[in-house]
Amino acid sequence: MGRPRIADPSEWAENRRKRSKSSWLFIVVFGVLAIAILMRWLPHPWHMTWVAATVLWWAWMGSLAIFGLWLAGALKWG
């Protein structure tokens, strides 16, 4: 068996940048999808009401919470 390869800190930074880009893409796509589904599901007059705004807000916060749990797991377990 050969000697273990020592990780290069610049490689860590590059991996972190890649993960960061995909993370933001995940947040945006999931948030837009949640909003699109709710806008389709809610009756038309509700689109501009505070009820719809509140529902969309909590859908967005829920997607961020799910993403946070995913990110925590990814950072902890690779």
N, CA, C and O atoms as CSV, one atom per row, in Angstrom:
chain,resi,resn,atom,element,x,y,z
A,1,MET,N,N,0.833,-1.174,0.000
A,1,MET,CA,C,0.000,0.000,0.000
A,1,MET,C,C,0.882,1.243,0.000
A,1,MET,O,O,1.904,1.314,0.682
A,2,GLY,N,N,0.447,2.211,-0.787
A,2,GLY,CA,C,1.203,3.456,-0.872
A,2,GLY,C,C,0.907,4.376,0.297
A,2,GLY,O,O,0.044,4.110,1.133
A,3,ARG,N,N,1.634,5.433,0.322
A,3,ARG,CA,C,1.410,6.432,1.367
A,3,ARG,C,C,0.104,7.168,1.095
A,3,ARG,O,O,-0.244,7.407,-0.062
A,4,PRO,N,N,-0.618,7.528,2.148
A,4,PRO,CA,C,-1.861,8.281,1.928
A,4,PRO,C,C,-1.562,9.660,1.348
A,4,PRO,O,O,-0.576,10.305,1.705
A,5,ARG,N,N,-2.431,10.089,0.456
A,5,ARG,CA,C,-2.253,11.399,-0.176
A,5,ARG,C,C,-2.691,12.485,0.794
A,5,ARG,O,O,-3.759,12.395,1.401
A,6,ILE,N,N,-1.870,13.500,0.934
A,6,ILE,CA,C,-2.213,14.619,1.813
A,6,ILE,C,C,-3.100,15.572,1.022
A,6,ILE,O,O,-2.748,16.001,-0.077
A,7,ALA,N,N,-4.249,15.894,1.593
A,7,ALA,CA,C,-5.204,16.761,0.894
A,7,ALA,C,C,-4.641,18.174,0.767
A,7,ALA,O,O,-3.990,18.689,1.676
A,8,ASP,N,N,-4.904,18.769,-0.358
A,8,ASP,CA,C,-4.451,20.128,-0.649
A,8,ASP,C,C,-5.541,21.116,-0.221
A,8,ASP,O,O,-6.682,20.983,-0.662
A,9,PRO,N,N,-5.222,22.101,0.625
A,9,PRO,CA,C,-6.251,23.066,1.060
A,9,PRO,C,C,-6.935,23.792,-0.093
A,9,PRO,O,O,-8.108,24.149,0.020
A,10,SER,N,N,-6.225,24.021,-1.204
A,10,SER,CA,C,-6.870,24.677,-2.349
A,10,SER,C,C,-7.947,23.768,-2.949
A,10,SER,O,O,-8.946,24.242,-3.489
A,11,GLU,N,N,-7.728,22.468,-2.844
A,11,GLU,CA,C,-8.734,21.502,-3.313
A,11,GLU,C,C,-9.984,21.577,-2.428
A,11,GLU,O,O,-11.107,21.458,-2.917
A,12,TRP,N,N,-9.778,21.774,-1.134
A,12,TRP,CA,C,-10.925,21.925,-0.228
A,12,TRP,C,C,-11.741,23.147,-0.612
A,12,TRP,O,O,-12.970,23.094,-0.665
A,13,ALA,N,N,-11.048,24.249,-0.879
A,13,ALA,CA,C,-11.744,25.490,-1.243
A,13,ALA,C,C,-12.532,25.302,-2.535
A,13,ALA,O,O,-13.661,25.775,-2.655
A,14,GLU,N,N,-11.936,24.613,-3.494
A,14,GLU,CA,C,-12.618,24.371,-4.774
A,14,GLU,C,C,-13.870,23.520,-4.561
A,14,GLU,O,O,-14.922,23.806,-5.134
A,15,ASN,N,N,-13.759,22.488,-3.747
A,15,ASN,CA,C,-14.918,21.639,-3.461
A,15,ASN,C,C,-16.003,22.428,-2.742
A,15,ASN,O,O,-17.190,22.241,-3.012
A,16,ARG,N,N,-15.603,23.308,-1.830
A,16,ARG,CA,C,-16.572,24.132,-1.109
A,16,ARG,C,C,-17.294,25.078,-2.067
A,16,ARG,O,O,-18.499,25.292,-1.936
A,17,ARG,N,N,-16.559,25.649,-3.035
A,17,ARG,CA,C,-17.184,26.533,-4.034
A,17,ARG,C,C,-18.191,25.768,-4.879
A,17,ARG,O,O,-19.288,26.262,-5.140
A,18,LYS,N,N,-17.827,24.574,-5.303
A,18,LYS,CA,C,-18.751,23.762,-6.110
A,18,LYS,C,C,-20.010,23.444,-5.312
A,18,LYS,O,O,-21.122,23.539,-5.832
A,19,ARG,N,N,-19.830,23.064,-4.046
A,19,ARG,CA,C,-20.973,22.719,-3.202
A,19,ARG,C,C,-21.852,23.944,-2.975
A,19,ARG,O,O,-23.078,23.838,-2.941
A,20,SER,N,N,-21.224,25.105,-2.821
A,20,SER,CA,C,-21.972,26.339,-2.595
A,20,SER,C,C,-22.845,26.681,-3.800
A,20,SER,O,O,-24.000,27.072,-3.637
A,21,LYS,N,N,-22.298,26.534,-5.012
A,21,LYS,CA,C,-23.073,26.827,-6.227
A,21,LYS,C,C,-24.266,25.887,-6.338
A,21,LYS,O,O,-25.380,26.328,-6.621
A,22,SER,N,N,-24.042,24.607,-6.119
A,22,SER,CA,C,-25.144,23.654,-6.235
A,22,SER,C,C,-26.169,23.880,-5.125
A,22,SER,O,O,-27.358,23.633,-5.323
A,23,SER,N,N,-25.721,24.344,-3.964
A,23,SER,CA,C,-26.636,24.615,-2.860
A,23,SER,C,C,-27.586,25.752,-3.208
A,23,SER,O,O,-28.792,25.648,-2.985
A,24,TRP,N,N,-27.046,26.840,-3.756
A,24,TRP,CA,C,-27.897,27.965,-4.134
A,24,TRP,C,C,-28.856,27.571,-5.242
A,24,TRP,O,O,-30.011,27.998,-5.245
A,25,LEU,N,N,-28.392,26.764,-6.177
A,25,LEU,CA,C,-29.263,26.292,-7.251
A,25,LEU,C,C,-30.412,25.475,-6.665
A,25,LEU,O,O,-31.559,25.620,-7.087
A,26,PHE,N,N,-30.104,24.620,-5.696
A,26,PHE,CA,C,-31.126,23.807,-5.037
A,26,PHE,C,C,-32.171,24.692,-4.360
A,26,PHE,O,O,-33.371,24.449,-4.494
A,27,ILE,N,N,-31.720,25.722,-3.632
A,27,ILE,CA,C,-32.647,26.626,-2.939
A,27,ILE,C,C,-33.567,27.319,-3.929
A,27,ILE,O,O,-34.780,27.370,-3.726
A,28,VAL,N,N,-32.994,27.850,-4.995
A,28,VAL,CA,C,-33.787,28.604,-5.976
A,28,VAL,C,C,-34.793,27.691,-6.670
A,28,VAL,O,O,-35.973,28.028,-6.768
A,29,VAL,N,N,-34.331,26.540,-7.149
A,29,VAL,CA,C,-35.220,25.623,-7.876
A,29,VAL,C,C,-36.339,25.128,-6.959
A,29,VAL,O,O,-37.504,25.113,-7.359
A,30,PHE,N,N,-35.999,24.727,-5.747
A,30,PHE,CA,C,-37.014,24.207,-4.830
A,30,PHE,C,C,-38.013,25.291,-4.446
A,30,PHE,O,O,-39.214,25.029,-4.368
A,31,GLY,N,N,-37.528,26.504,-4.208
A,31,GLY,CA,C,-38.414,27.612,-3.853
A,31,GLY,C,C,-39.359,27.983,-4.979
A,31,GLY,O,O,-40.553,28.184,-4.755
A,32,VAL,N,N,-38.827,28.075,-6.192
A,32,VAL,CA,C,-39.662,28.417,-7.352
A,32,VAL,C,C,-40.687,27.318,-7.604
A,32,VAL,O,O,-41.843,27.603,-7.917
A,33,LEU,N,N,-40.270,26.078,-7.469
A,33,LEU,CA,C,-41.194,24.960,-7.663
A,33,LEU,C,C,-42.322,25.000,-6.625
A,33,LEU,O,O,-43.487,24.799,-6.967
A,34,ALA,N,N,-41.976,25.259,-5.362
A,34,ALA,CA,C,-43.004,25.347,-4.315
A,34,ALA,C,C,-43.977,26.484,-4.605
A,34,ALA,O,O,-45.187,26.321,-4.451
A,35,ILE,N,N,-43.460,27.624,-5.020
A,35,ILE,CA,C,-44.323,28.766,-5.338
A,35,ILE,C,C,-45.222,28.447,-6.530
A,35,ILE,O,O,-46.414,28.752,-6.508
A,36,ALA,N,N,-44.655,27.833,-7.571
A,36,ALA,CA,C,-45.447,27.498,-8.760
A,36,ALA,C,C,-46.569,26.513,-8.418
A,36,ALA,O,O,-47.693,26.664,-8.895
A,37,ILE,N,N,-46.267,25.518,-7.603
A,37,ILE,CA,C,-47.287,24.534,-7.218
A,37,ILE,C,C,-48.398,25.209,-6.418
A,37,ILE,O,O,-49.580,24.961,-6.660
A,38,LEU,N,N,-48.019,26.063,-5.463
A,38,LEU,CA,C,-49.035,26.737,-4.656
A,38,LEU,C,C,-49.866,27.712,-5.485
A,38,LEU,O,O,-51.074,27.820,-5.273
A,39,MET,N,N,-49.247,28.416,-6.415
A,39,MET,CA,C,-50.002,29.353,-7.247
A,39,MET,C,C,-51.000,28.594,-8.130
A,39,MET,O,O,-52.094,29.089,-8.404
A,40,ARG,N,N,-50.623,27.413,-8.565
A,40,ARG,CA,C,-51.538,26.601,-9.379
A,40,ARG,C,C,-52.663,26.041,-8.507
A,40,ARG,O,O,-53.807,25.943,-8.951
A,41,TRP,N,N,-52.340,25.681,-7.286
A,41,TRP,CA,C,-53.294,25.029,-6.399
A,41,TRP,C,C,-54.296,26.017,-5.808
A,41,TRP,O,O,-55.473,25.692,-5.656
A,42,LEU,N,N,-53.830,27.226,-5.472
A,42,LEU,CA,C,-54.730,28.211,-4.868
A,42,LEU,C,C,-55.704,28.765,-5.906
A,42,LEU,O,O,-55.326,28.939,-7.065
A,43,PRO,N,N,-56.946,29.045,-5.518
A,43,PRO,CA,C,-57.886,29.680,-6.450
A,43,PRO,C,C,-57.371,31.060,-6.866
A,43,PRO,O,O,-56.660,31.717,-6.106
A,44,HIS,N,N,-57.728,31.486,-8.053
A,44,HIS,CA,C,-57.158,32.716,-8.621
A,44,HIS,C,C,-57.276,33.953,-7.731
A,44,HIS,O,O,-56.283,34.665,-7.580
A,45,PRO,N,N,-58.436,34.252,-7.132
A,45,PRO,CA,C,-58.524,35.482,-6.321
A,45,PRO,C,C,-57.559,35.506,-5.136
A,45,PRO,O,O,-57.246,36.576,-4.615
A,46,TRP,N,N,-57.091,34.348,-4.712
A,46,TRP,CA,C,-56.181,34.282,-3.578
A,46,TRP,C,C,-54.757,34.698,-3.935
A,46,TRP,O,O,-53.947,34.956,-3.045
A,47,HIS,N,N,-54.452,34.764,-5.207
A,47,HIS,CA,C,-53.064,34.996,-5.604
A,47,HIS,C,C,-52.470,36.267,-5.016
A,47,HIS,O,O,-51.275,36.320,-4.728
A,48,MET,N,N,-53.298,37.287,-4.839
A,48,MET,CA,C,-52.765,38.561,-4.370
A,48,MET,C,C,-53.150,38.875,-2.926
A,48,MET,O,O,-53.115,40.035,-2.517
A,49,THR,N,N,-53.507,37.876,-2.169
A,49,THR,CA,C,-53.930,38.131,-0.793
A,49,THR,C,C,-52.803,37.826,0.186
A,49,THR,O,O,-51.801,37.199,-0.159
A,50,TRP,N,N,-52.997,38.287,1.411
A,50,TRP,CA,C,-52.012,38.011,2.448
A,50,TRP,C,C,-51.974,36.531,2.792
A,50,TRP,O,O,-50.942,36.023,3.231
A,51,VAL,N,N,-53.083,35.839,2.598
A,51,VAL,CA,C,-53.099,34.398,2.873
A,51,VAL,C,C,-52.118,33.692,1.951
A,51,VAL,O,O,-51.308,32.875,2.389
A,52,ALA,N,N,-52.206,34.022,0.663
A,52,ALA,CA,C,-51.296,33.400,-0.298
A,52,ALA,C,C,-49.851,33.787,0.001
A,52,ALA,O,O,-48.952,32.949,-0.068
A,53,ALA,N,N,-49.632,35.053,0.331
A,53,ALA,CA,C,-48.272,35.501,0.638
A,53,ALA,C,C,-47.713,34.754,1.848
A,53,ALA,O,O,-46.541,34.378,1.871
A,54,THR,N,N,-48.565,34.544,2.852
A,54,THR,CA,C,-48.123,33.830,4.053
A,54,THR,C,C,-47.811,32.375,3.741
A,54,THR,O,O,-46.796,31.843,4.192
A,55,VAL,N,N,-48.679,31.730,2.973
A,55,VAL,CA,C,-48.451,30.331,2.595
A,55,VAL,C,C,-47.157,30.204,1.799
A,55,VAL,O,O,-46.358,29.302,2.052
A,56,LEU,N,N,-46.949,31.098,0.845
A,56,LEU,CA,C,-45.730,31.046,0.036
A,56,LEU,C,C,-44.492,31.309,0.893
A,56,LEU,O,O,-43.453,30.678,0.698
A,57,TRP,N,N,-44.604,32.232,1.832
A,57,TRP,CA,C,-43.481,32.527,2.723
A,57,TRP,C,C,-43.083,31.284,3.516
A,57,TRP,O,O,-41.901,30.950,3.600
A,58,TRP,N,N,-44.077,30.594,4.101
A,58,TRP,CA,C,-43.753,29.418,4.898
A,58,TRP,C,C,-43.274,28.257,4.032
A,58,TRP,O,O,-42.474,27.438,4.483
A,59,ALA,N,N,-43.752,28.180,2.804
A,59,ALA,CA,C,-43.231,27.157,1.888
A,59,ALA,C,C,-41.753,27.417,1.610
A,59,ALA,O,O,-40.941,26.492,1.576
A,60,TRP,N,N,-41.425,28.678,1.412
A,60,TRP,CA,C,-40.027,29.047,1.154
A,60,TRP,C,C,-39.165,28.760,2.388
A,60,TRP,O,O,-38.070,28.212,2.262
A,61,MET,N,N,-39.650,29.125,3.577
A,61,MET,CA,C,-38.901,28.872,4.810
A,61,MET,C,C,-38.743,27.368,5.038
A,61,MET,O,O,-37.702,26.912,5.512
A,62,GLY,N,N,-39.776,26.606,4.701
A,62,GLY,CA,C,-39.679,25.151,4.818
A,62,GLY,C,C,-38.624,24.584,3.895
A,62,GLY,O,O,-37.882,23.676,4.270
A,63,SER,N,N,-38.555,25.121,2.683
A,63,SER,CA,C,-37.536,24.639,1.747
A,63,SER,C,C,-36.142,24.986,2.254
A,63,SER,O,O,-35.208,24.202,2.085
A,64,LEU,N,N,-35.993,26.159,2.878
A,64,LEU,CA,C,-34.694,26.524,3.450
A,64,LEU,C,C,-34.342,25.612,4.628
A,64,LEU,O,O,-33.180,25.242,4.803
A,65,ALA,N,N,-35.339,25.251,5.430
A,65,ALA,CA,C,-35.090,24.356,6.561
A,65,ALA,C,C,-34.656,22.977,6.074
A,65,ALA,O,O,-33.719,22.387,6.612
A,66,ILE,N,N,-35.343,22.470,5.053
A,66,ILE,CA,C,-34.971,21.176,4.481
A,66,ILE,C,C,-33.560,21.245,3.921
A,66,ILE,O,O,-32.760,20.330,4.117
A,67,PHE,N,N,-33.259,22.337,3.222
A,67,PHE,CA,C,-31.922,22.508,2.678
A,67,PHE,C,C,-30.884,22.575,3.797
A,67,PHE,O,O,-29.803,21.998,3.673
A,68,GLY,N,N,-31.202,23.272,4.884
A,68,GLY,CA,C,-30.271,23.371,6.006
A,68,GLY,C,C,-29.965,22.011,6.605
A,68,GLY,O,O,-28.814,21.712,6.923
A,69,LEU,N,N,-30.986,21.190,6.758
A,69,LEU,CA,C,-30.770,19.833,7.267
A,69,LEU,C,C,-29.922,19.015,6.301
A,69,LEU,O,O,-29.037,18.269,6.721
A,70,TRP,N,N,-30.197,19.158,4.999
A,70,TRP,CA,C,-29.418,18.445,3.989
A,70,TRP,C,C,-27.959,18.890,4.038
A,70,TRP,O,O,-27.049,18.063,3.993
A,71,LEU,N,N,-27.742,20.205,4.131
A,71,LEU,CA,C,-26.384,20.741,4.148
A,71,LEU,C,C,-25.643,20.292,5.402
A,71,LEU,O,O,-24.467,19.935,5.335
A,72,ALA,N,N,-26.324,20.308,6.542
A,72,ALA,CA,C,-25.689,19.861,7.782
A,72,ALA,C,C,-25.255,18.401,7.667
A,72,ALA,O,O,-24.161,18.035,8.096
A,73,GLY,N,N,-26.117,17.579,7.087
A,73,GLY,CA,C,-25.757,16.179,6.881
A,73,GLY,C,C,-24.611,16.018,5.902
A,73,GLY,O,O,-23.727,15.185,6.099
A,74,ALA,N,N,-24.629,16.825,4.838
A,74,ALA,CA,C,-23.562,16.739,3.836
A,74,ALA,C,C,-22.225,17.166,4.432
A,74,ALA,O,O,-21.192,16.565,4.141
A,75,LEU,N,N,-22.245,18.197,5.260
A,75,LEU,CA,C,-20.997,18.667,5.870
A,75,LEU,C,C,-20.493,17.693,6.933
A,75,LEU,O,O,-19.286,17.518,7.099
A,76,LYS,N,N,-21.417,17.064,7.647
A,76,LYS,CA,C,-21.001,16.152,8.715
A,76,LYS,C,C,-20.519,14.811,8.163
A,76,LYS,O,O,-19.495,14.286,8.602
A,77,TRP,N,N,-21.259,14.261,7.203
A,77,TRP,CA,C,-20.945,12.922,6.714
A,77,TRP,C,C,-20.356,12.895,5.317
A,77,TRP,O,O,-20.113,11.817,4.774
A,78,GLY,N,N,-20.127,14.035,4.733
A,78,GLY,CA,C,-19.466,14.101,3.432
A,78,GLY,C,C,-20.407,13.923,2.319
A,78,GLY,O,O,-20.002,13.953,1.157
